[in-house]
């Protein structure tokens, strides 16, 4: 396995960062996850823009120019002989002395990993998953903007742990106002009275790339899409529900805690959107400079 570390490609065995790296010490850094379909990148420019935005929000230098990323990522795929893959880009503040001051770190640390894509079991897409409404609240906007894909993930980890202990697939988190926000690594949609609804960005959610694709496809298909502030009780009365992210695409939700959502899972609107996603996927893919061998 080859890894891009700072300015060179190294074998996994040689990929090391300092114990004084502020990403390790303080979670000071950002990341981005990309999906690769047969050597092509899903909305690469959108992911790179979000990475840049995350860096800008914490005054972190992104040492690789936007136009350099396609060739770098393609070379990483080539070296690892991957066509179906997930890529994780991590940018940390870098190595420095102990202390919170960003100026202690002279150079950011860049780590880019590529691994074979492992799809979720088909049974989950056919039967849906169970979410748990957890007590851990999403970080408020006034504390840490969700638009920053931060390495400090403890808020989500605590929520995931609570959900797993209750037997759920993932956690559904509320914001401090008691409104639905998102799951630990995904956005949420639900259908009620023929309207596709999803929490607005004002609820403290990450502006997911797959979330934007789903909204676009739904609107093009004539579906009514609404972004707003919703209480859990409204969701429990929904006709269907699903979550989205880069890896799972569109995942149906059959149950939230003891509440069954709708009469069938996946519901008709969820099924239609799954089909539209597959049908229109090529629209959202970026051809790399060159394809990996094999």
MOJOTA-V525638 format. One record per pair of residues at least 6 apart in sequence whose C-alpha atoms are under 8 Angstrom apart, sorted by the first residue. I is the first residue (numbers start at 1). J is the second residue. If there is no record, write none. Layout:
BEGIN
I_J, I_J
END
This chain:
BEGIN
1_11, 1_12, 1_79, 1_80, 2_9, 2_10, 2_11, 2_12, 2_76, 2_79, 2_80, 2_113, 2_114, 3_9, 3_10, 3_11, 3_12, 3_15, 3_76, 3_111, 3_112, 3_113, 3_114, 4_10, 4_76, 4_110, 4_111, 4_112, 4_113, 5_15, 5_109, 5_110, 5_111, 5_112, 6_109, 6_110, 6_111, 9_76, 18_95, 19_25, 19_95, 20_95, 20_96, 20_97, 20_98, 21_92, 21_93, 21_94, 21_95, 21_96, 21_109, 22_28, 22_29, 22_92, 22_93, 22_94, 22_95, 22_96, 22_105, 23_29, 23_92, 23_93, 23_94, 23_151, 26_100, 26_152, 27_92, 27_150, 27_151, 27_152, 27_153, 28_92, 28_93, 28_150, 28_151, 28_152, 29_55, 29_60, 29_90, 29_91, 29_92, 29_93, 29_150, 29_151, 29_152, 30_51, 30_54, 30_55, 30_90, 30_91, 30_92, 30_148, 30_149, 30_150, 30_151, 31_51, 31_88, 31_89, 31_90, 31_91, 31_149, 31_150, 31_151, 32_47, 32_50, 32_51, 32_88, 32_89, 32_90, 32_149, 33_47, 33_86, 33_87, 33_88, 33_89, 33_246, 34_41, 34_42, 34_44, 34_47, 34_86, 34_87, 34_88, 34_246, 35_41, 35_42, 35_84, 35_85, 35_86, 35_87, 35_246, 35_247, 36_42, 36_83, 36_84, 36_85, 36_86, 36_87, 37_83, 37_84, 37_85, 37_285, 38_83, 38_84, 39_74, 39_77, 39_82, 39_83, 39_84, 39_287, 39_288, 39_291, 39_292, 40_83, 40_285, 40_286, 40_287, 40_288, 41_285, 41_286, 41_287, 41_288, 42_284, 42_285, 42_286, 43_209, 43_284, 43_285, 43_286, 44_285, 44_286, 46_209, 47_209, 48_66, 51_149, 52_62, 53_148, 54_147, 54_148, 54_149, 54_150, 55_61, 55_62, 55_148, 57_148, 60_93, 60_108, 61_108, 62_91, 62_108, 63_108, 70_288, 70_289, 71_288, 71_289, 71_290, 74_288, 74_289, 74_290, 74_291, 74_292, 75_292, 76_114, 77_83, 77_114, 77_292, 78_291, 78_292, 78_293, 79_292, 80_114, 80_115, 81_292, 81_293, 81_294, 82_115, 82_116, 82_292, 83_292, 84_116, 84_117, 85_114, 85_115, 85_116, 85_117, 85_118, 86_114, 86_115, 86_116, 86_117, 86_247, 87_112, 87_113, 87_114, 87_115, 88_112, 88_113, 88_114, 89_110, 89_111, 89_112, 89_113, 90_109, 90_110, 90_111, 90_112, 91_108, 91_109, 91_110, 91_111, 92_108, 92_109, 92_110, 93_102, 93_105, 93_107, 93_108, 93_109, 94_105, 94_106, 94_107, 94_108, 94_109, 95_105, 95_106, 95_107, 95_108, 95_109, 96_104, 96_105, 96_106, 97_104, 97_105, 98_104, 119_247, 119_248, 120_248, 124_251, 124_252, 125_251, 125_252, 125_266, 126_252, 126_265, 126_266, 127_252, 127_254, 127_265, 127_266, 128_251, 128_252, 128_253, 128_254, 128_255, 128_265, 128_266, 129_168, 129_169, 129_251, 129_252, 129_253, 129_254, 129_255, 130_168, 130_169, 130_170, 130_253, 130_254, 130_255, 130_256, 130_257, 131_163, 131_168, 131_169, 131_170, 131_171, 131_172, 131_253, 131_255, 131_256, 131_257, 132_163, 132_166, 132_168, 132_169, 132_170, 132_171, 132_172, 132_256, 132_257, 133_163, 133_171, 133_172, 133_173, 133_174, 133_256, 133_257, 134_159, 134_162, 134_163, 134_171, 134_172, 134_173, 134_174, 135_159, 135_173, 135_174, 136_155, 136_158, 136_159, 136_173, 136_174, 137_155, 137_159, 137_173, 137_174, 137_175, 137_176, 138_155, 138_156, 138_173, 138_174, 138_175, 138_176, 138_181, 138_204, 139_145, 139_146, 139_155, 139_175, 139_176, 139_204, 140_175, 140_176, 140_204, 141_204, 145_204, 146_204, 146_205, 146_206, 147_205, 147_206, 147_207, 148_206, 149_206, 156_184, 156_185, 157_184, 159_171, 159_173, 159_184, 160_170, 160_171, 160_184, 162_171, 163_169, 163_170, 163_171, 164_170, 164_171, 168_257, 170_183, 170_184, 171_183, 171_184, 172_180, 172_181, 172_182, 172_183, 172_184, 173_180, 173_181, 173_182, 173_183, 173_184, 174_180, 174_181, 174_182, 175_181, 175_203, 175_204, 178_231, 179_203, 179_229, 179_230, 179_231, 179_232, 180_199, 180_203, 180_229, 180_230, 180_231, 180_232, 181_187, 181_188, 181_199, 181_203, 181_204, 181_205, 182_188, 182_199, 182_205, 183_243, 185_245, 186_208, 186_243, 186_244, 186_245, 187_205, 187_206, 187_208, 187_211, 187_243, 187_244, 187_245, 188_198, 188_199, 188_241, 188_242, 188_243, 188_244, 189_196, 189_197, 189_198, 189_199, 189_241, 189_242, 189_243, 190_196, 190_197, 190_198, 190_235, 190_238, 190_239, 190_240, 190_241, 190_242, 191_197, 191_238, 191_239, 191_240, 191_241, 191_269, 192_237, 192_238, 192_239, 192_240, 193_238, 193_239, 194_224, 195_223, 195_224, 195_225, 195_226, 196_223, 196_224, 196_225, 196_226, 197_225, 197_226, 197_227, 197_228, 198_225, 198_226, 198_227, 198_228, 199_205, 199_227, 199_228, 199_229, 199_230, 200_227, 200_228, 200_229, 201_207, 203_229, 208_245, 209_245, 209_246, 210_244, 210_245, 210_246, 210_249, 211_244, 211_245, 213_277, 214_273, 214_277, 215_225, 217_273, 217_276, 217_277, 218_224, 218_225, 218_273, 219_225, 236_256, 236_259, 236_260, 236_261, 237_261, 237_262, 238_261, 238_262, 239_261, 239_262, 239_263, 239_267, 240_253, 240_254, 240_261, 240_262, 240_264, 240_265, 240_266, 240_267, 240_269, 240_270, 241_252, 241_253, 241_254, 241_261, 241_267, 241_270, 242_250, 242_251, 242_252, 242_253, 242_270, 243_250, 243_251, 243_252, 243_253, 244_250, 244_251, 250_270, 250_273, 250_274, 252_265, 252_266, 252_270, 253_261, 253_265, 253_266, 254_260, 254_261, 254_262, 254_264, 254_265, 254_266, 255_261
END
